[in-house]
Amino acid sequence: MKQFKAESKKVLDLMINSIYTNKEIFLRELLSNASDAIDKLYYKSLQLQATGLSRNDFKITISIDKQNRTLTISDNGIGMNKEELENNLGIIAKSGSQDFKKVNDLKEEDINIIGQFGVGFYSGFMVSDKVEVISKAYGAENAYLWVSSGASGYEVKDAVKAQNGTDVVLHLKDGEEYNEFLEEYTIKNLVKKYSNYISYPILMECTKYDYDVADGEEPRTTKSVETLNSMIPLWKKAKNQVEESEYENFYKDSFHDINAPLKTIHMSVEGMVDFKALLFIPSSAPYNYYTKEYEKGLKLYTNGVLITEKCKDLLPDYYSFVKGVVDTEIELNLSRETVQQTKSLKTIATAVEKKIKQELENLLTNEREKYENFFKVFGAGIKFGIYSSYGMNKNNLQDLLLYYSVKQDKYITLKEYMQNASSEQKYIYYATGRTVESIKLMPQLEKVLDNGFDVLCMTDDVDEFAIRFIGEYEQKQFRSVSGGDLGLDDNLLDCHTELANYLKEALGDRVEKVRISTRIKNHPVCFTTEGEISLEMEKVLNAMPNQAGSPIKAKRILEINEQSKICAKMLNLFENDKDSLSEYAEVLYGLAELIEGIQNDKPTELVDKICNLIS
Ligand code: ADP
């Protein structure tokens, strides 16, 4: 007996203890595996050509054996050899799951995460106490049997099987609740519900009842093989012939998400290139969405065969969250690599991109709350799209951006910002910080708000970088409330320059300048910056891995409120006790750092100085 890999054992345990509330999904998982296996063989046959296989030869068969309590799902697809049986069924196969280290600590509530792996095959154990897989790889001599009764382990033995393909035999658990899976009626309904669109026939021997008999006699029964599914893929159907729940089931099944999609987009395009597409905007991000492991792409079908699981060229990076299927006619004797470069794919990609944008705009206009939810999950990717293209995509993307407005206390677009801006306003003001709450408390905000101007909160690392590349919106430039000239009427004249210069000397290179002015109103002190790099950018850039050389430094200006008591005090000291002023300079510098959330180099010294001054 071989042991399952640790993480698989854990998932199996969860499966056996039925974390999925609807056990019935096991059937859709196994049928979808069978269909994938046929896809693989069909694709191979088209490439090799002279295999003698034709599309009509492929089928999936379900058989019920009530006496032995078994349900068997058979396909004549590509099959598995001994090694594949071990590798595919002995460990969780789905993409990236093995890299997902935390899998060992999974708890019941983590089923969301498991769902994203596509536990597929394992779901059979929700309804079975033993699973046998008899498989023969296409072109191979021998067949093998893989058998497991759950978490204890599995065995692989020689077996006999005439044709290539795979039989999955489920030995159903004892108990009332499992009996229904031995009923033709239930199986028929489950196929309709979850697997109707599978493009190969799903066959089952069904009982027909003939009631045309004499009174008191049992109805006559005959058996015949029926095709249970309609075989028309959803995307090939007319929109008005597809139920919302069908889209939803298809999405959940194909893209391993337990949540319904936020938006479904069904396209049928005739023109330079004919194609059909079924696209989904997920309502939550996959667990690995913001990691390098995440791969974008759409499934590409041609003539009903899956060519590429994730065709990257069909989606721009900034829409990498979109899942879905594109179906078009492409010559199949091309290699997969050449398929990706064909001109028709580029045409499709352009149309798909346009459509996604349009749908997002619709969502923004008509279903604001949904859009805001979308943006909270995927907005950073859109901002990144502006940044990583050096602003080339800005016209495309800038109207999809949302920022929290300090004045209006809600998320607004740039357009909405401008609609509420006054004509005297020189800039689009923004402030950066970790959270909206912390931004609202920034001293630098006061003056701008006092003038009646709104401030946009930027809380993502990428925000300021993206803004730099947008440059201006409706002829107004962006300006950080912590940046240089704010274009306000109030005199920004520096005053008490002698004191300011003295404090600057005391602080040395750490600041570009000390300024005493009316730029801040109620609070005594803060930083502003000069030049290209802001304090927020400094933090982000220095946090990047492989940051070679000396750390990046924003040019800090220590702003002191001319109206503050501390300023009056320092003016007095400047006349009478200059030497003690350097202590004050240090303390004010430390406090400005505190406001910005910058770690002071020598916190103990700072604390001692403050205590000295206040005791
Ligand atoms: P997934 O299908 O999401 O990859 P599964 O656990 O359902 O994960 O299946 C694991 C792997 O086992 C599949 O990727 C496939 O390689 C193989 N497999 C499962 N069922 C079959 C089948 N009926 N025929 C051939 N291979 C199969």
Residues whose N, C-alpha, C, O or C-beta is under 5 A from the ligand:
A	BS01	ADP	N33 A34 A37 G79 M80 N88 A93 K94 F117 G118 V119 G120 F121 Y122 T166
